[in-house]
Amino acid sequence: MLALVTVSAIFLRWLPQHGLPILLLFAVSAGAAAAIYFTQRRRYRARSRGIRKENVDADITAVLWTAFAGVVLGGLGVGIVLAG
């Protein structure tokens, strides 16, 4: 989450060089960071229950959404840099 917030700030720093399309990158990274932050308590609570019951399941949806956000950020970043 902190890495995504840091990347969001770096994207804003690129705004003068690459123009308004950078705001799309900022929105994706800030949205992913916010999603991680706002679902953190639920995920931690579920994992602590799993530890108590000695049966912890992986949160595959969280992993897939984070991977999807990374792929989207990478694709958009490459596209914006190549277009500009």
Phi and psi restraints in degrees (range 20) as a CNS / XPLOR table:
assign (resid 1 and name C) (resid 2 and name N)
       (resid 2 and name CA) (resid 2 and name C) 1.0 -65.4 20.0 2
assign (resid 2 and name N) (resid 2 and name CA)
       (resid 2 and name C) (resid 3 and name N) 1.0 -34.0 20.0 2
assign (resid 2 and name C) (resid 3 and name N)
       (resid 3 and name CA) (resid 3 and name C) 1.0 -65.5 20.0 2
assign (resid 3 and name N) (resid 3 and name CA)
       (resid 3 and name C) (resid 4 and name N) 1.0 -39.5 20.0 2
assign (resid 3 and name C) (resid 4 and name N)
       (resid 4 and name CA) (resid 4 and name C) 1.0 -67.3 20.0 2
assign (resid 4 and name N) (resid 4 and name CA)
       (resid 4 and name C) (resid 5 and name N) 1.0 -36.0 20.0 2
assign (resid 4 and name C) (resid 5 and name N)
       (resid 5 and name CA) (resid 5 and name C) 1.0 -66.3 20.0 2
assign (resid 5 and name N) (resid 5 and name CA)
       (resid 5 and name C) (resid 6 and name N) 1.0 -41.3 20.0 2
assign (resid 5 and name C) (resid 6 and name N)
       (resid 6 and name CA) (resid 6 and name C) 1.0 -63.5 20.0 2
assign (resid 6 and name N) (resid 6 and name CA)
       (resid 6 and name C) (resid 7 and name N) 1.0 -43.1 20.0 2
assign (resid 6 and name C) (resid 7 and name N)
       (resid 7 and name CA) (resid 7 and name C) 1.0 -63.5 20.0 2
assign (resid 7 and name N) (resid 7 and name CA)
       (resid 7 and name C) (resid 8 and name N) 1.0 -36.9 20.0 2
assign (resid 7 and name C) (resid 8 and name N)
       (resid 8 and name CA) (resid 8 and name C) 1.0 -59.9 20.0 2
assign (resid 8 and name N) (resid 8 and name CA)
       (resid 8 and name C) (resid 9 and name N) 1.0 -42.1 20.0 2
assign (resid 8 and name C) (resid 9 and name N)
       (resid 9 and name CA) (resid 9 and name C) 1.0 -66.3 20.0 2
assign (resid 9 and name N) (resid 9 and name CA)
       (resid 9 and name C) (resid 10 and name N) 1.0 -37.4 20.0 2
assign (resid 9 and name C) (resid 10 and name N)
       (resid 10 and name CA) (resid 10 and name C) 1.0 -66.0 20.0 2
assign (resid 10 and name N) (resid 10 and name CA)
       (resid 10 and name C) (resid 11 and name N) 1.0 -38.7 20.0 2
assign (resid 10 and name C) (resid 11 and name N)
       (resid 11 and name CA) (resid 11 and name C) 1.0 -61.1 20.0 2
assign (resid 11 and name N) (resid 11 and name CA)
       (resid 11 and name C) (resid 12 and name N) 1.0 -41.1 20.0 2
assign (resid 11 and name C) (resid 12 and name N)
       (resid 12 and name CA) (resid 12 and name C) 1.0 -63.6 20.0 2
assign (resid 12 and name N) (resid 12 and name CA)
       (resid 12 and name C) (resid 13 and name N) 1.0 -31.6 20.0 2
assign (resid 12 and name C) (resid 13 and name N)
       (resid 13 and name CA) (resid 13 and name C) 1.0 -68.9 20.0 2
assign (resid 13 and name N) (resid 13 and name CA)
       (resid 13 and name C) (resid 14 and name N) 1.0 -27.6 20.0 2
assign (resid 13 and name C) (resid 14 and name N)
       (resid 14 and name CA) (resid 14 and name C) 1.0 -79.1 20.0 2
assign (resid 14 and name N) (resid 14 and name CA)
       (resid 14 and name C) (resid 15 and name N) 1.0 -8.1 20.0 2
assign (resid 14 and name C) (resid 15 and name N)
       (resid 15 and name CA) (resid 15 and name C) 1.0 -54.1 20.0 2
assign (resid 15 and name N) (resid 15 and name CA)
       (resid 15 and name C) (resid 16 and name N) 1.0 -44.8 20.0 2
assign (resid 15 and name C) (resid 16 and name N)
       (resid 16 and name CA) (resid 16 and name C) 1.0 -65.0 20.0 2
assign (resid 16 and name N) (resid 16 and name CA)
       (resid 16 and name C) (resid 17 and name N) 1.0 -31.8 20.0 2
assign (resid 16 and name C) (resid 17 and name N)
       (resid 17 and name CA) (resid 17 and name C) 1.0 -80.2 20.0 2
assign (resid 17 and name N) (resid 17 and name CA)
       (resid 17 and name C) (resid 18 and name N) 1.0 -37.2 20.0 2
assign (resid 17 and name C) (resid 18 and name N)
       (resid 18 and name CA) (resid 18 and name C) 1.0 -112.9 20.0 2
assign (resid 18 and name N) (resid 18 and name CA)
       (resid 18 and name C) (resid 19 and name N) 1.0 -6.2 20.0 2
assign (resid 18 and name C) (resid 19 and name N)
       (resid 19 and name CA) (resid 19 and name C) 1.0 82.9 20.0 2
assign (resid 19 and name N) (resid 19 and name CA)
       (resid 19 and name C) (resid 20 and name N) 1.0 -165.4 20.0 2
assign (resid 19 and name C) (resid 20 and name N)
       (resid 20 and name CA) (resid 20 and name C) 1.0 -65.2 20.0 2
assign (resid 20 and name N) (resid 20 and name CA)
       (resid 20 and name C) (resid 21 and name N) 1.0 -24.4 20.0 2
assign (resid 20 and name C) (resid 21 and name N)
       (resid 21 and name CA) (resid 21 and name C) 1.0 -59.7 20.0 2
assign (resid 21 and name N) (resid 21 and name CA)
       (resid 21 and name C) (resid 22 and name N) 1.0 -19.7 20.0 2
assign (resid 21 and name C) (resid 22 and name N)
       (resid 22 and name CA) (resid 22 and name C) 1.0 -64.3 20.0 2
assign (resid 22 and name N) (resid 22 and name CA)
       (resid 22 and name C) (resid 23 and name N) 1.0 -27.1 20.0 2
assign (resid 22 and name C) (resid 23 and name N)
       (resid 23 and name CA) (resid 23 and name C) 1.0 -63.4 20.0 2
assign (resid 23 and name N) (resid 23 and name CA)
       (resid 23 and name C) (resid 24 and name N) 1.0 -27.0 20.0 2
assign (resid 23 and name C) (resid 24 and name N)
       (resid 24 and name CA) (resid 24 and name C) 1.0 -67.0 20.0 2
assign (resid 24 and name N) (resid 24 and name CA)
       (resid 24 and name C) (resid 25 and name N) 1.0 -42.8 20.0 2
assign (resid 24 and name C) (resid 25 and name N)
       (resid 25 and name CA) (resid 25 and name C) 1.0 -62.5 20.0 2
assign (resid 25 and name N) (resid 25 and name CA)
       (resid 25 and name C) (resid 26 and name N) 1.0 -42.6 20.0 2
assign (resid 25 and name C) (resid 26 and name N)
       (resid 26 and name CA) (resid 26 and name C) 1.0 -59.9 20.0 2
assign (resid 26 and name N) (resid 26 and name CA)
       (resid 26 and name C) (resid 27 and name N) 1.0 -44.1 20.0 2
assign (resid 26 and name C) (resid 27 and name N)
       (resid 27 and name CA) (resid 27 and name C) 1.0 -64.1 20.0 2
assign (resid 27 and name N) (resid 27 and name CA)
       (resid 27 and name C) (resid 28 and name N) 1.0 -41.6 20.0 2
assign (resid 27 and name C) (resid 28 and name N)
       (resid 28 and name CA) (resid 28 and name C) 1.0 -66.1 20.0 2
assign (resid 28 and name N) (resid 28 and name CA)
       (resid 28 and name C) (resid 29 and name N) 1.0 -46.0 20.0 2
assign (resid 28 and name C) (resid 29 and name N)
       (resid 29 and name CA) (resid 29 and name C) 1.0 -70.5 20.0 2
assign (resid 29 and name N) (resid 29 and name CA)
       (resid 29 and name C) (resid 30 and name N) 1.0 -40.0 20.0 2
assign (resid 29 and name C) (resid 30 and name N)
       (resid 30 and name CA) (resid 30 and name C) 1.0 -68.0 20.0 2
assign (resid 30 and name N) (resid 30 and name CA)
       (resid 30 and name C) (resid 31 and name N) 1.0 -37.2 20.0 2
assign (resid 30 and name C) (resid 31 and name N)
       (resid 31 and name CA) (resid 31 and name C) 1.0 -64.9 20.0 2
assign (resid 31 and name N) (resid 31 and name CA)
       (resid 31 and name C) (resid 32 and name N) 1.0 -41.3 20.0 2
assign (resid 31 and name C) (resid 32 and name N)
       (resid 32 and name CA) (resid 32 and name C) 1.0 -65.2 20.0 2
assign (resid 32 and name N) (resid 32 and name CA)
       (resid 32 and name C) (resid 33 and name N) 1.0 -41.4 20.0 2
assign (resid 32 and name C) (resid 33 and name N)
       (resid 33 and name CA) (resid 33 and name C) 1.0 -63.8 20.0 2
assign (resid 33 and name N) (resid 33 and name CA)
       (resid 33 and name C) (resid 34 and name N) 1.0 -42.1 20.0 2
assign (resid 33 and name C) (resid 34 and name N)
       (resid 34 and name CA) (resid 34 and name C) 1.0 -65.0 20.0 2
assign (resid 34 and name N) (resid 34 and name CA)
       (resid 34 and name C) (resid 35 and name N) 1.0 -40.8 20.0 2
assign (resid 34 and name C) (resid 35 and name N)
       (resid 35 and name CA) (resid 35 and name C) 1.0 -62.5 20.0 2
assign (resid 35 and name N) (resid 35 and name CA)
       (resid 35 and name C) (resid 36 and name N) 1.0 -41.9 20.0 2
assign (resid 35 and name C) (resid 36 and name N)
       (resid 36 and name CA) (resid 36 and name C) 1.0 -63.9 20.0 2
assign (resid 36 and name N) (resid 36 and name CA)
       (resid 36 and name C) (resid 37 and name N) 1.0 -44.2 20.0 2
assign (resid 36 and name C) (resid 37 and name N)
       (resid 37 and name CA) (resid 37 and name C) 1.0 -63.7 20.0 2
assign (resid 37 and name N) (resid 37 and name CA)
       (resid 37 and name C) (resid 38 and name N) 1.0 -45.7 20.0 2
assign (resid 37 and name C) (resid 38 and name N)
       (resid 38 and name CA) (resid 38 and name C) 1.0 -76.7 20.0 2
assign (resid 38 and name N) (resid 38 and name CA)
       (resid 38 and name C) (resid 39 and name N) 1.0 -17.4 20.0 2
assign (resid 38 and name C) (resid 39 and name N)
       (resid 39 and name CA) (resid 39 and name C) 1.0 -102.9 20.0 2
assign (resid 39 and name N) (resid 39 and name CA)
       (resid 39 and name C) (resid 40 and name N) 1.0 1.5 20.0 2
assign (resid 39 and name C) (resid 40 and name N)
       (resid 40 and name CA) (resid 40 and name C) 1.0 -63.0 20.0 2
assign (resid 40 and name N) (resid 40 and name CA)
       (resid 40 and name C) (resid 41 and name N) 1.0 -45.0 20.0 2
assign (resid 40 and name C) (resid 41 and name N)
       (resid 41 and name CA) (resid 41 and name C) 1.0 -63.3 20.0 2
assign (resid 41 and name N) (resid 41 and name CA)
       (resid 41 and name C) (resid 42 and name N) 1.0 -43.6 20.0 2
assign (resid 41 and name C) (resid 42 and name N)
       (resid 42 and name CA) (resid 42 and name C) 1.0 -61.1 20.0 2
assign (resid 42 and name N) (resid 42 and name CA)
       (resid 42 and name C) (resid 43 and name N) 1.0 -43.5 20.0 2
assign (resid 42 and name C) (resid 43 and name N)
       (resid 43 and name CA) (resid 43 and name C) 1.0 -67.0 20.0 2
assign (resid 43 and name N) (resid 43 and name CA)
       (resid 43 and name C) (resid 44 and name N) 1.0 -41.4 20.0 2
assign (resid 43 and name C) (resid 44 and name N)
       (resid 44 and name CA) (resid 44 and name C) 1.0 -65.1 20.0 2
assign (resid 44 and name N) (resid 44 and name CA)
       (resid 44 and name C) (resid 45 and name N) 1.0 -40.3 20.0 2
assign (resid 44 and name C) (resid 45 and name N)
       (resid 45 and name CA) (resid 45 and name C) 1.0 -63.9 20.0 2
assign (resid 45 and name N) (resid 45 and name CA)
       (resid 45 and name C) (resid 46 and name N) 1.0 -43.0 20.0 2
assign (resid 45 and name C) (resid 46 and name N)
       (resid 46 and name CA) (resid 46 and name C) 1.0 -64.0 20.0 2
assign (resid 46 and name N) (resid 46 and name CA)
       (resid 46 and name C) (resid 47 and name N) 1.0 -40.5 20.0 2
assign (resid 46 and name C) (resid 47 and name N)
       (resid 47 and name CA) (resid 47 and name C) 1.0 -68.8 20.0 2
assign (resid 47 and name N) (resid 47 and name CA)
       (resid 47 and name C) (resid 48 and name N) 1.0 -37.6 20.0 2
assign (resid 47 and name C) (resid 48 and name N)
       (resid 48 and name CA) (resid 48 and name C) 1.0 -67.3 20.0 2
assign (resid 48 and name N) (resid 48 and name CA)
       (resid 48 and name C) (resid 49 and name N) 1.0 -36.4 20.0 2
assign (resid 48 and name C) (resid 49 and name N)
       (resid 49 and name CA) (resid 49 and name C) 1.0 -63.3 20.0 2
assign (resid 49 and name N) (resid 49 and name CA)
       (resid 49 and name C) (resid 50 and name N) 1.0 -40.1 20.0 2
assign (resid 49 and name C) (resid 50 and name N)
       (resid 50 and name CA) (resid 50 and name C) 1.0 -63.8 20.0 2
assign (resid 50 and name N) (resid 50 and name CA)
       (resid 50 and name C) (resid 51 and name N) 1.0 -39.1 20.0 2
assign (resid 50 and name C) (resid 51 and name N)
       (resid 51 and name CA) (resid 51 and name C) 1.0 -65.8 20.0 2
assign (resid 51 and name N) (resid 51 and name CA)
       (resid 51 and name C) (resid 52 and name N) 1.0 -41.7 20.0 2
assign (resid 51 and name C) (resid 52 and name N)
       (resid 52 and name CA) (resid 52 and name C) 1.0 -61.4 20.0 2
assign (resid 52 and name N) (resid 52 and name CA)
       (resid 52 and name C) (resid 53 and name N) 1.0 -39.6 20.0 2
assign (resid 52 and name C) (resid 53 and name N)
       (resid 53 and name CA) (resid 53 and name C) 1.0 -85.5 20.0 2
assign (resid 53 and name N) (resid 53 and name CA)
       (resid 53 and name C) (resid 54 and name N) 1.0 -2.6 20.0 2
assign (resid 53 and name C) (resid 54 and name N)
       (resid 54 and name CA) (resid 54 and name C) 1.0 59.0 20.0 2
assign (resid 54 and name N) (resid 54 and name CA)
       (resid 54 and name C) (resid 55 and name N) 1.0 39.8 20.0 2
assign (resid 54 and name C) (resid 55 and name N)
       (resid 55 and name CA) (resid 55 and name C) 1.0 -151.5 20.0 2
assign (resid 55 and name N) (resid 55 and name CA)
       (resid 55 and name C) (resid 56 and name N) 1.0 89.8 20.0 2
assign (resid 55 and name C) (resid 56 and name N)
       (resid 56 and name CA) (resid 56 and name C) 1.0 -102.9 20.0 2
assign (resid 56 and name N) (resid 56 and name CA)
       (resid 56 and name C) (resid 57 and name N) 1.0 124.9 20.0 2
assign (resid 56 and name C) (resid 57 and name N)
       (resid 57 and name CA) (resid 57 and name C) 1.0 -99.6 20.0 2
assign (resid 57 and name N) (resid 57 and name CA)
       (resid 57 and name C) (resid 58 and name N) 1.0 147.9 20.0 2
assign (resid 57 and name C) (resid 58 and name N)
       (resid 58 and name CA) (resid 58 and name C) 1.0 -73.5 20.0 2
assign (resid 58 and name N) (resid 58 and name CA)
       (resid 58 and name C) (resid 59 and name N) 1.0 144.0 20.0 2
assign (resid 58 and name C) (resid 59 and name N)
       (resid 59 and name CA) (resid 59 and name C) 1.0 -90.9 20.0 2
assign (resid 59 and name N) (resid 59 and name CA)
       (resid 59 and name C) (resid 60 and name N) 1.0 82.1 20.0 2
assign (resid 59 and name C) (resid 60 and name N)
       (resid 60 and name CA) (resid 60 and name C) 1.0 -65.4 20.0 2
assign (resid 60 and name N) (resid 60 and name CA)
       (resid 60 and name C) (resid 61 and name N) 1.0 -36.7 20.0 2
assign (resid 60 and name C) (resid 61 and name N)
       (resid 61 and name CA) (resid 61 and name C) 1.0 -64.2 20.0 2
assign (resid 61 and name N) (resid 61 and name CA)
       (resid 61 and name C) (resid 62 and name N) 1.0 -39.2 20.0 2
assign (resid 61 and name C) (resid 62 and name N)
       (resid 62 and name CA) (resid 62 and name C) 1.0 -64.7 20.0 2
assign (resid 62 and name N) (resid 62 and name CA)
       (resid 62 and name C) (resid 63 and name N) 1.0 -40.9 20.0 2
assign (resid 62 and name C) (resid 63 and name N)
       (resid 63 and name CA) (resid 63 and name C) 1.0 -64.5 20.0 2
assign (resid 63 and name N) (resid 63 and name CA)
       (resid 63 and name C) (resid 64 and name N) 1.0 -43.8 20.0 2
assign (resid 63 and name C) (resid 64 and name N)
       (resid 64 and name CA) (resid 64 and name C) 1.0 -66.5 20.0 2
assign (resid 64 and name N) (resid 64 and name CA)
       (resid 64 and name C) (resid 65 and name N) 1.0 -41.4 20.0 2
assign (resid 64 and name C) (resid 65 and name N)
       (resid 65 and name CA) (resid 65 and name C) 1.0 -64.6 20.0 2
assign (resid 65 and name N) (resid 65 and name CA)
       (resid 65 and name C) (resid 66 and name N) 1.0 -39.5 20.0 2
assign (resid 65 and name C) (resid 66 and name N)
       (resid 66 and name CA) (resid 66 and name C) 1.0 -66.7 20.0 2
assign (resid 66 and name N) (resid 66 and name CA)
       (resid 66 and name C) (resid 67 and name N) 1.0 -41.1 20.0 2
assign (resid 66 and name C) (resid 67 and name N)
       (resid 67 and name CA) (resid 67 and name C) 1.0 -64.2 20.0 2
assign (resid 67 and name N) (resid 67 and name CA)
       (resid 67 and name C) (resid 68 and name N) 1.0 -41.4 20.0 2
assign (resid 67 and name C) (resid 68 and name N)
       (resid 68 and name CA) (resid 68 and name C) 1.0 -61.4 20.0 2
assign (resid 68 and name N) (resid 68 and name CA)
       (resid 68 and name C) (resid 69 and name N) 1.0 -43.2 20.0 2
assign (resid 68 and name C) (resid 69 and name N)
       (resid 69 and name CA) (resid 69 and name C) 1.0 -63.2 20.0 2
assign (resid 69 and name N) (resid 69 and name CA)
       (resid 69 and name C) (resid 70 and name N) 1.0 -39.5 20.0 2
assign (resid 69 and name C) (resid 70 and name N)
       (resid 70 and name CA) (resid 70 and name C) 1.0 -64.5 20.0 2
assign (resid 70 and name N) (resid 70 and name CA)
       (resid 70 and name C) (resid 71 and name N) 1.0 -41.8 20.0 2
assign (resid 70 and name C) (resid 71 and name N)
       (resid 71 and name CA) (resid 71 and name C) 1.0 -65.9 20.0 2
assign (resid 71 and name N) (resid 71 and name CA)
       (resid 71 and name C) (resid 72 and name N) 1.0 -42.6 20.0 2
assign (resid 71 and name C) (resid 72 and name N)
       (resid 72 and name CA) (resid 72 and name C) 1.0 -63.2 20.0 2
assign (resid 72 and name N) (resid 72 and name CA)
       (resid 72 and name C) (resid 73 and name N) 1.0 -44.1 20.0 2
assign (resid 72 and name C) (resid 73 and name N)
       (resid 73 and name CA) (resid 73 and name C) 1.0 -61.3 20.0 2
assign (resid 73 and name N) (resid 73 and name CA)
       (resid 73 and name C) (resid 74 and name N) 1.0 -43.7 20.0 2
assign (resid 73 and name C) (resid 74 and name N)
       (resid 74 and name CA) (resid 74 and name C) 1.0 -63.1 20.0 2
assign (resid 74 and name N) (resid 74 and name CA)
       (resid 74 and name C) (resid 75 and name N) 1.0 -47.1 20.0 2
assign (resid 74 and name C) (resid 75 and name N)
       (resid 75 and name CA) (resid 75 and name C) 1.0 -63.6 20.0 2
assign (resid 75 and name N) (resid 75 and name CA)
       (resid 75 and name C) (resid 76 and name N) 1.0 -45.1 20.0 2
assign (resid 75 and name C) (resid 76 and name N)
       (resid 76 and name CA) (resid 76 and name C) 1.0 -64.2 20.0 2
assign (resid 76 and name N) (resid 76 and name CA)
       (resid 76 and name C) (resid 77 and name N) 1.0 -40.7 20.0 2
assign (resid 76 and name C) (resid 77 and name N)
       (resid 77 and name CA) (resid 77 and name C) 1.0 -62.1 20.0 2
assign (resid 77 and name N) (resid 77 and name CA)
       (resid 77 and name C) (resid 78 and name N) 1.0 -47.4 20.0 2
assign (resid 77 and name C) (resid 78 and name N)
       (resid 78 and name CA) (resid 78 and name C) 1.0 -62.2 20.0 2
assign (resid 78 and name N) (resid 78 and name CA)
       (resid 78 and name C) (resid 79 and name N) 1.0 -43.7 20.0 2
assign (resid 78 and name C) (resid 79 and name N)
       (resid 79 and name CA) (resid 79 and name C) 1.0 -61.7 20.0 2
assign (resid 79 and name N) (resid 79 and name CA)
       (resid 79 and name C) (resid 80 and name N) 1.0 -43.1 20.0 2
assign (resid 79 and name C) (resid 80 and name N)
       (resid 80 and name CA) (resid 80 and name C) 1.0 -67.3 20.0 2
assign (resid 80 and name N) (resid 80 and name CA)
       (resid 80 and name C) (resid 81 and name N) 1.0 -43.3 20.0 2
assign (resid 80 and name C) (resid 81 and name N)
       (resid 81 and name CA) (resid 81 and name C) 1.0 -65.9 20.0 2
assign (resid 81 and name N) (resid 81 and name CA)
       (resid 81 and name C) (resid 82 and name N) 1.0 -41.7 20.0 2
assign (resid 81 and name C) (resid 82 and name N)
       (resid 82 and name CA) (resid 82 and name C) 1.0 -70.0 20.0 2
assign (resid 82 and name N) (resid 82 and name CA)
       (resid 82 and name C) (resid 83 and name N) 1.0 -33.6 20.0 2
assign (resid 82 and name C) (resid 83 and name N)
       (resid 83 and name CA) (resid 83 and name C) 1.0 -73.4 20.0 2
assign (resid 83 and name N) (resid 83 and name CA)
       (resid 83 and name C) (resid 84 and name N) 1.0 -29.9 20.0 2
